Amino acid sequence: MKSKIALLLFFALTAFTLLQNRKISGVVKDENQKPLANVIVMVKNTIISAKTDSLGRYTIQVPDYAKTLIFSMPHYAAKEVRLGTANTLNVTLAISRIDLTDALSESNQVHRKVSGSYVQMESAAQTFMAPMPRHQPLETENYNPINENGFQFASQTPVTTFSVDVDRASYSNTRRFLNSGQMPPVDAVRIEEMINYFDYDYTEPSGEHPIAVSGEMTDSPWNPGLKLLHIGLQAKTVPTKNLPASNLVFLIDVSGSMSDQNKLPLLKQAFKLLVDQLRPQDKISIVVYAGAAGEILKPTSGSEKMTIKEALDGLEAGGSTAGGAGIELAYKLAKDNFMKDGNNRVILATDGDFNVGISSEGELQRLIEEKRKEGIFLSIMGFGMGNYKDSHIETLADKGNGNYAYIDNIQEARKEFVQEFGGTLFTIAKDVKVQIEFNPRHVQAYRLIGYENRALKNEEFRDDKKDAGEMGSGHSVTALYEIVPAGANSSYLSKNDALKYQKTDASDLGKTDEMLTLKIRYKKPDSVKSILFDMPIKNTSKPLADCSENLRFASAVAEFGLLLRNSEFKGKASYREVVARAKTAFGKDEEGYRSEFVQLVKTAETLDNRKETAQKD
């Protein structure tokens, strides 16, 4: 009996010893000492694991008997580290050094019929294959330079004109940088796209026009003495069941650069979400391009969801990037299956790395503009990091009468293809232009925040041949102006000589209380002639606390953008003020996008402070 008791005590003490844990924490960085997010930290020979946060930090409970931790991340060499007595363990991971090829794997190719640069696939379930591509540094990402709008004197330049912009890629791309522990490049921050990423509670149109307009003004939160003008446009929402039938062509980049987990694998998941939204009357085709372009799915009814998903599942990455050939083939399919009263659209999914075929931006633009005139629009979904070519993608989407989004995770795919299905794919009004004439009696100077690459010449407002932005079902567009009131002093204003032949005395401008007149031009989706309407806005200002949640939240996003850009117009902007104001304007926030925004601001503040400290040291 005593021996049994002793044996039980032995096993109990052994189990107790094995179950004792200690906490190990540390930071994981790359070879350039930048924090790495989403690194898997695992106790060797166990299922115990943890993951690094956006600043590369991790904490893991390690059994006393454990001897080794394993650190792993795609495109980095896994590292095993022996545990010592210390409870802090910092690790550096090196990029995998693997020789690669862009050639298509011969063993995985199927019988093909080649015609020029096109490859006609004989089955929907075929694959392009290639080894994992070399990880590319962020320095190969391209962004168009942005020269911020400055202040214009209303007495000399009273009219401002711009094209609306419902693109939202800049916000999700910025989120990707911050979540990986890096501040975004300055030119990756397009403030209007950050503002327009969010939904706003604007009044739906009820009259003859498919767009409703609202405006309000308050004091500038970051520039004391200046005013902030908020303009909101809301497109009519059409129920999905009433939307026209769609003729969609998925144009999918399967080149070697798309092998990363956040590229082609994420793309497949994203497009499957879109497939789930299709109706029987909708038709979908799939074209892929790598070293050549090929049709892998003929026009298929939206009711055949399994067939479409199987075609997507068969895709693998490999080869160079014949983007131009792919676009040509996709437009040919769209034209061959054109729906006269339907939604004809090519949806291009890529990291933007075109290097074979029609690769010059000018040639691609001309092709896309030509097809736009034929009623076939182009939307682009950007994926990936490292060699991401934002500058290329943004320009092509603008020319194609479509929207541009950046998909950084499956939640963003759900936002684009499920929650905002109608707005993403169905145009309510095209070539939407905004023109504002300011009254110098009340406005000394003004500055449009963002929209730098959407500026139009004033004479282009009436020119129906001039392309502009589109608004989809339920889309909203927000624009913010900073205003220097008449008679106010501002360090942003330079001294200009008075004009000899122009009225510059505010007393000569009449007693009207109108601060500005806002004009909107748009075309119906199937029309080439624009429709004009306008509305005056009075010189009325409210305290910020009394303004709508729309204005308060939009101003918080704009202020955040000014900080990320380190704008010369940021004045007294601060991360803490952004957080405080955003928290007062969450609204319903059913999907949590606004609360997520606050967390991103806090992350940016931490990274910015760390950068300043490093510079001082």
N, C-alpha and C positions, 0 to 999 in steps of 0.2 A: 504493500500500500504506500509506504513512504517513498519507494522508488518511483511510483507513478506520479505522486505529488511533486517530487523533485523534477521529474521529466516535464510536467505541465508548467512548472515555474520557469524552467529553462526556455521552453518554447515561447512563453509569454514575454520574458525579458528580451529574447531575440527579436520577436515581432515588434516590441516597443522600440528597440534600438533601430530597427529597419525603418520604422515609420517616422522617426525624428527628422525634421526638415530644417534647413537654414535658407535664408533669403539671399539670393545673389542678384545684384543689379549692376547696370553699367550703360555705356553708350556704344553704338556700332556706327562706324564711319567708313567712307570709301578712301581711296588712296590720296584724294585731295583734301581729306579731313572734313568732308561734308557729311552731315548725318544721313543715315539710310533708314527710310521708313519701311515697314512691312517685312523686315528680316525675321525669319523663323528661328527661334532659339529653342533647342530641344535637348533634354537630358538623354545622353546616349543609352541605348538599349531599354528605353522606356517610352511611354506615350505622353510624358509630361512635356509641355511646350508653352511658349509665350511668343509674343510678336512685338517688335519695336514700334514706338509711336512716331508721329511726324517729326520729332526732334531726335530720332534714333535711340531713344531711351527704352530700356526694358527692365522688368523685374520678374524673377522666377523663383518658385519654391523648389529647392533641390534636396532630395533625400541625403542623409549623411553618408550613405554607402556609395553615392554616385561619384564618379571620378572625372567625367568628361562632359562638356557641353559642345553641341554642334550648332554652328551658325550657317544658315543657308538662305540664298535669294537668287531668283532667276538672273542669269548672265554674270553672276559672281561665283568665284570658286568657293565651294563649301569649306568651312574651317572648323577643325576640332581643336578645342582648347582644354588642357588639363586643369582641373580645379586645384587651387592651393588652399591656404588658410584664410586668404582675404575674401571679404564679402562683396568687393567691388571688382568688376572685370570689364574693362574696355577693350574693344576688338576692332581691327581694321580688316575689311574685306577687299580683295583684289578682283578686278574684272577678269572673267575667263578669257584665256588666250587660246582661241580655237581657230584653226584654218578652215575657211568656209568656201563654198562654191554657190554661185547663183544659178547653176544649171538645173533644169528640170530633171528629176530622177527618172532615168529610162525605165527602171523596173516598175514604176507606178504609172507610166503613161498608158493611154489606151489608144485603140485605132482612131486615127483622126483624118479628117479631110481638110487639107490645107489650101487656102485660096488667098494669095497675097499675104497679108499679115494677120488674117483671120484664121482661127481654128474652130471648125464646126465639131462640137463634141457629139458623139452618138448616143450618149446616155447621160441622165441627170446626175448619176451618182459617181462621177469620175473625180479624180483628185490630181492636184498639182502637189509635188513633194519637193522638199529641200531640207538640208540640215539647218540647225538653228543659226541665225545670222549673228555676226559679230555685234556686240553691244556698241552703240554709237553714243558719244558724249553729247551733252545738251548743247555744246557750242555749235553743233551743225544745224540747230533749229533756226529757221528764218522768219523774221517779222518785218512788215513794212514800217519804215520810220514814221513817227507821228510828230508833227509840229503843232503844238497846242494853239487853239484859237486865242487871239489876243482881244483886247477891248477895242471896239469901234465907236467913234463919235457919231451920235445920232444926227447931229446937225450936218455932217458931211457924208455919212453912209447910213441913211435911215432904214435901208431895206436889207434883209438877210434871207437867204434861201438855202434849203437843204432837202435831201431825200430822206424819207423815213428809213429806219433800220430796225428790223426785228431779229437780227442775228444775235446769238447769245453765247457764241463760242468763247469769247474772251473770259467770261466769268468762270466757266467750268475748267478752262485751261489754267487760269490763275489759281483756282482751287487745287488743281493737280500739283502745281509747283509748291504751294504752301503746305499741302499734306505730305509732300516729300521732304519738307524741311528746308525749302529754298524760297527766297523772294523771287517773284516773276521778273523777267526782263521788262524794262520800262515800256518798250514798244509792244509787248504782249497785252498791256493793259489799255483796252479801249473802253472808256468810261461809259459811253452810251450802251454798249453791249452788256456791261455789268448791271446797269440800271434796268435794262429791258429783260434781263434774265427772269425777273420776278413778275408775278401777276399782280395787278392793281384793281381795286374795286371802283372802276369807272362806270358811269352810266351807259347802258347799252343804247345804241341809236334807235330812234323810234320814228323818224321822219323818212323823207325820200332818199336820203343818202345812207350808205352802208357804214359810215364812220361818224361817231359822235366826238365832240371836242369839249374839253373843260380847261379852265385855267384859274390859278390862284397865286397870290404873292405874299411873301413874308420877308423878315430880315434875314440876311445871309448869316448862317450859323458860324461860319469861319472867317468872314471878313466884315467886322463891325462897320456900320455906316453904309454898307451896300445892301441891295435887295436881292431876293432870289425869286425868280418867276418860274412857276411849274406849269407845264402844258401836258395834258393827257389826251391821247386819241384812243378810241375804243372801236374795234371792228365788230360788226354784227356776228352773232354766234348762230350757226346753222346746225341743227341736230344731225348727228351722224347718219341717221336713216334717210335724211333728205339730201345728203350730199351727192353730187353726181358720181357716176361710176368712174373707176380709175383704171388707167392703162399705165402700169408702173414697170420700169425696167431697173432692177438692181444691178448696178455696175460696181463690181467688187474687185479691189486690188488684192491679188494673191501673190505679189512679188516677194522676194526673199526678205525685204525689210519689214514685212507684215507678220513675221513669225512670232513676235513677242506675245505674251499672254494678254496684254492690254491692247492688242491690235486684232488680228484675225479671230482668235477664240472669243474675245469680247464682242466683236462684230457679229459673229454667228448668233450669239445670245440676243443681241440687240434686234437683229432683223427677224428673229423668231417671234419676238414680242409684237413687231409690226404685222407679221403674218397672221397672228391671232386676231388682229383687228379687221382683217379683210372680209368683205362680204362676197357672196356668190357672183355678183355682177362685176366685181373687180377682177382684173387680170394682172398677172405678174410674170415677168420674164427675168432670167438671170444671165448676165454676161460677166465673165471674169477676164482679167488681163494680167499677164506677167511678161515673159519673153514674147508672147503673142496674145491676141485676144480671141476668146471663144465663147460661144453660146452654149450654156450647159442646161438651160431650162427654157423650152418653148413657152409661149404665152399660156398660162395655166390659171384656171378659175380659182378665186379666193376660197372656194369651198374645198379644194384639194390641198388642205393644209399639210398633211403628212408628206405628200409628194414634194411640196416646196421645201419643207424642213429637211427631208432626206437629201435634197440637192445641196442645201447649205452645209449639212453635216459632212458631205464629201469633199469639201474644200480644204486644201492645205497650201501652205505658202512655199514659193520657190521661183527663181528666175529674176530677170531684170524687169523694168517697169515700162511697158508699152502703153502708157496712159492715153496717148493720143489715139492709138488704134482702138482701144477699148471704148473711148467716148464716141468715136465714129460708128462703131458697131451698135452701141447702145441706142444712139439716135436713129439708126436705120431700123432697128426693131420697133422703137417707139412710133416711127412714122408708118411702118408697114401695118401696125395695129392701131392706128390713130382712131380715137373716139371723138366724133365731131362735137358733141356736147358734153364730153367727159373731161377728166383731169389727166392730162398726158404729161408724164414726168419721169425723168431719169434721176435716180437717187445714187449718187456716187459715194462710196465709202473707201477712204484711203488715208495714208499718212502724208499724201501730197508729194511724194518723192518720184516725180516723173523723170525718166532718163532715157527712154527709147521712143522713137516715133515722133509725133508732133509734140515736141517738148517746149518750143518757144511759147511764152505766154501770149504773144501777139496772135499767133496762128490759132491757138486754142480759143482765145477770146472771140476771134472772128467766126469760128465754127459755132460756138455757143450762142453768139448774138444772132446768127443766121437762123438757127433752130428755134430760138426764142420767138422770132417773128412768125414762125410756122405754127406756134401754139404749143411747143414742147418746152417745158420748164426744166431747170436743173437745180436740185438740192444737193448739198454736200454734207456728209457726216465725217468729221475728222477723228482719227484714232491715233494713240501712241505717243511716244516721247523719244527724245534723242535726235532723230533726224526729221522731226516734224516740220513741214513746210507750210506754216500758217499763211505766209505772204501769198503763196500760189493759190491756195484753196479759197481764201477770202475773195480774191479778185474774180475767180471763175464763178463763184456762187452769185456775186453781185451782177455779173453779166448775164446769168442764166435765169433771171426772174425767180430765184429760189432763195431759200434760207440756208444758213450755215450754222451748224452746231458742232461742238466738240464733245465726244462721248468719253468720259474718263472712268466711268464705272457703270454697272448694270442699272443703278438707280437713275442715272442720267438718261440711259436708254429708255427706261420706263417713262420718264418725264416727256421725252420727245415723241415716242411712238404710241404711248397709251393715254396718258393724261391729256396731252395736247395734240392728239391724232389729227383733228380737223385743222387746227392752226398750222401744223407742220406741213401738211400736204395739200390743203385746199385754199386757193387764192380767192379772196372776196373782192379785193380792189388792188389793181396793179399800177405801177408808176405813180405812187403817191408822193406828192411834193408839198412842202410847207414853205410859205413865204410870210414874213412878218415885216410890217412897216411900223417903226417906233415913232412916237410923237416927241420931238425934242423939247416941247414944253415941260414934259415930265421926266424924260430920260436923257441924261447927259451922254452916257455911253453904255454899251452892252457887250456881253461875251457869251457865246454858246458853249456850253460845257460838253466836250466830246464832239462826235459827228465830223471829225476832221476829214475823214476820207469819204464823207457823204455830202460835202459842200457842193452847191451848184452856183453857176453864174445867175444873176438875177434874170437875165433875158431867157434862160433855159426853163424858167417856170412856165412860160406859155408855149414852149416848143414841144409839141407832142412826139417828136422824133427822139427826144432825149429820154433815155432810160432812167428810172428811179426805183425806189423800193416797193415791195409788195406787203400786203397785210392779209393774213390768213383768217379763217373762221375763229372768232373769239380773241384774236390777237390784240394786245394793247401796245402802244408806243408812248414813251415818256421822254420829254426834253426839258432841260433846265437851262435858264439863262441867269447869269449874274448881271445886275444892273447898278450902274452908278446914277443915283437920282440927280435931277437937275439942281445945280447949285452946290452939290457936295464936292468935297475934296477927296482925291484918291491918289496914292502913290503909284498906282498902276497906269495913270494917264500921263502921257507926254504932252508938252506944250506945243500946240499947233497954231500957226498963223490963221487969222480969220479969213474966210473966203470973201472976195470982193463982190461977187455977183449972186451970192446965196443969202437967204434970210438966216441969220444966226441969233437974232434976239427973240427969246422965248415969248416976250410980250406981243410979238407980231404974229404968233401962231394960233390965235383964237383962244376962246375960253373953254374949249371942250375938256371934259374930264376923261376922255379916252387916252389910255396910255399907249395902245397899239391896236392895229387891225391884223388879224390872223387870217390868211387865205389858205385853202386846201384845194389841190387839184388831184384828181384820180381818174383812172379808167376802169370800166367794167372789164372782167377777165377776157371777154371775147370782142372787145372794142379797141379801135385805134384812136378814138377821139376822147379827149379828157373832159371832165365835168368840174366846174368851179363852184365853190361856196366859201363864204367868209363870215367872220364874227369879230366884233370889237371887244376889247377887254379894258375895263376901266382901271383908273389909277387908285386901286384900293388894296391896302395891305393889312394883314392880320398878324397878331403875335404868333410865333411858331407853335406854342402850346395849343392854340385854338385852330390850327390848320388840320387838314385831313391826315389820316394815317398814310395815305398815298404820298403826300408831299414829305412827311416826316421820314418815312422809310427811304424814299428815293433820294432825299438829300443826304441821308446817312451813307448810302451806297456811293453817291458821288464824292462825298468827303473822303471815304476810304480809297476811292480811285485816285484822288489828288495826292493822298499820302503815299500810295504805292508808286506813283509816278514821280514823287518828290517835286510836284508841280510848283512853278514860280508863283502860282495863284492860290496856293494852299492856305496862305494867311495864318490863322491861329488853329488850323485843323489839328485834331488829336485823336488817337485811337480810342481813348476813353470816352470822348464826346460821341464818337460814332457808336460805340456800344450802348451808351446810355440812351441815345435818341432811338436807335433801332429797337431797343427793348420796349419802348413806349408805343411801337407801331407794328407789333407782330400780327395783329388781326387774327383771322382764324388759323392760318398757318397749319393746315391739316397735314401737309406732307413734310413739315419741319424745315423748309428751305430757309426761312428767315432766322430761325434759331441756329441753324447751321452757319449762317452768315456771321453771327456774333462770334461763334467759335473760331471761324477763319480770321476775323479781325484780331482776336486775342493771340492767335498763332503768329500773325504778321507782326504784332507789337513785340512779341518775344524775339522773333528773328531779327527785327529791325534794331532792337536794343542790343542784341548780341553783336550785330554788325558794327554798331557805333562803338561798343566797348573794345572790340578787336581793333578798330581803326585807331582808337586812342592809345592802345597798348603798342 
